[in-house]
Amino acid sequence: MRRVKRHSSFKKNYKKRIAGYPKLVAQFEEKTNLFISGVSGYTIYDHPLTGKLVGKRSFSIANDCRVVYEVVDDICIFIDIGSHNQVYR
């Protein structure tokens, strides 16, 4: 089981981009539970990032909704959430 923390920027972006959409909230909770339990692969499409986000990873919540995170001392820190264009800018 993975330990997860949410960075302040993640909390702000979650509130602004996700919290107002009940369907996305439900998808976030479902995919986050899978992520925490250690599921990987196509179900959540967890993958390493490149370019200016090298060293970080991402997993999918919905078709165009991603969570960007990094692992520090065995703790997954959620950094950003939003559409492809919002998180990979």
C-alpha positions as CSV (number, residue, x, y, z in Angstrom):
1,M,0.0,0.0,0.0
2,R,1.4,3.4,-1.0
3,R,1.5,6.4,1.2
4,V,0.1,9.6,-0.4
5,K,0.4,13.3,0.5
6,R,-1.1,16.2,-1.4
7,H,0.9,19.3,-2.1
8,S,-0.7,22.6,-1.6
9,S,-0.7,23.3,-5.3
10,F,-2.5,20.0,-5.9
11,K,-5.2,20.9,-3.3
12,K,-5.7,24.3,-5.0
13,N,-6.0,22.8,-8.5
14,Y,-8.2,20.0,-7.3
15,K,-10.7,22.5,-5.8
16,K,-10.6,24.7,-8.9
17,R,-10.6,22.0,-11.6
18,I,-12.2,18.9,-10.2
19,A,-14.3,19.5,-7.1
20,G,-17.2,21.1,-9.0
21,Y,-17.7,18.0,-11.2
22,P,-19.2,15.0,-9.3
23,K,-18.4,12.5,-12.0
24,L,-14.7,13.5,-12.0
25,V,-14.7,13.4,-8.2
26,A,-15.9,9.8,-8.3
27,Q,-13.4,8.9,-10.9
28,F,-10.6,10.5,-8.9
29,E,-11.6,8.6,-5.8
30,E,-11.8,5.3,-7.7
31,K,-8.5,5.7,-9.6
32,T,-6.7,7.0,-6.5
33,N,-7.8,3.9,-4.5
34,L,-6.4,1.7,-7.3
35,F,-3.2,3.7,-7.2
36,I,-2.8,3.5,-3.4
37,S,-3.4,-0.3,-3.5
38,G,-0.5,-0.6,-6.0
39,V,-2.4,-1.3,-9.2
40,S,-0.5,-0.3,-12.3
41,G,-0.8,-0.8,-16.0
42,Y,-3.6,0.1,-18.4
43,T,-6.1,0.6,-15.6
44,I,-4.6,3.8,-14.5
45,Y,-1.8,4.3,-17.1
46,D,0.9,5.1,-14.6
47,H,4.0,6.3,-16.4
48,P,7.2,8.4,-16.0
49,L,7.3,11.8,-17.5
50,T,10.0,13.4,-19.7
51,G,11.1,16.9,-20.6
52,K,10.8,19.5,-17.9
53,L,8.8,17.1,-15.8
54,V,11.5,14.4,-15.8
55,G,11.7,12.6,-12.5
56,K,8.0,12.9,-12.0
57,R,5.2,10.4,-12.9
58,S,1.6,10.7,-13.9
59,F,-1.5,8.5,-13.9
60,S,-4.9,8.9,-15.6
61,I,-8.2,9.7,-13.9
62,A,-10.3,10.0,-17.0
63,N,-9.7,10.5,-20.7
64,D,-8.2,14.0,-20.3
65,C,-7.6,14.2,-16.6
66,R,-4.2,13.4,-15.1
67,V,-2.5,13.4,-11.7
68,V,1.2,14.4,-11.7
69,Y,3.2,13.1,-8.7
70,E,6.7,12.4,-7.5
71,V,8.0,9.8,-5.1
72,V,10.1,11.2,-2.1
73,D,11.3,8.8,0.6
74,D,8.6,6.2,-0.4
75,I,5.8,8.8,-0.2
76,C,3.9,9.7,-3.3
77,I,3.3,13.5,-3.4
78,F,0.5,14.6,-5.6
79,I,1.7,17.8,-7.3
80,D,-0.9,18.7,-9.9
81,I,-4.3,17.5,-11.3
82,G,-6.1,18.6,-14.5
83,S,-6.3,18.2,-18.2
84,H,-3.4,17.2,-20.3
85,N,-2.8,20.8,-21.3
86,Q,-3.1,22.1,-17.7
87,V,-0.6,19.7,-16.1
88,Y,2.0,19.4,-18.9
89,R,2.4,23.1,-19.7
